[in-house]
Amino acid sequence: MRAAADLHHFGVALDQADAVDIDAEAVEVARANVARNGGADRIALAAGSLGQAWPWPQPPHADLVVA
């Protein structure tokens, strides 16, 4: 979830980001960091996996995927 901050460091701006981690505690820490840095309106955080069961609202599309 640190990827968005790293991208900003290199001058890449994100309009919207979805971040997923299997560790619920890591998601809570990231959520606090996003709120502290004013990104809550642009970054959606979720605990889980990107498997078939993920509740995608439409077929997934991403300009960038970081693993």
Stockholm file with secondary structure:
# STOCKHOLM 1.0

chainA/1-67         MRAAADLHHFGVALDQADAVDIDAEAVEVARANVARNGGADRIALAAGSLGQAWPWPQPPHADLVVA
#=GR chainA/1-67 SS CTHHHHHHHTTCCCSCEEEEESCHHHHHHHHHHHHHTTCTTTEEEEESCCSTTSCCSSSCCCSCCCC
#=GC SS_cons        CTHHHHHHHTTCCCSCEEEEESCHHHHHHHHHHHHHTTCTTTEEEEESCCSTTSCCSSSCCCSCCCC
//
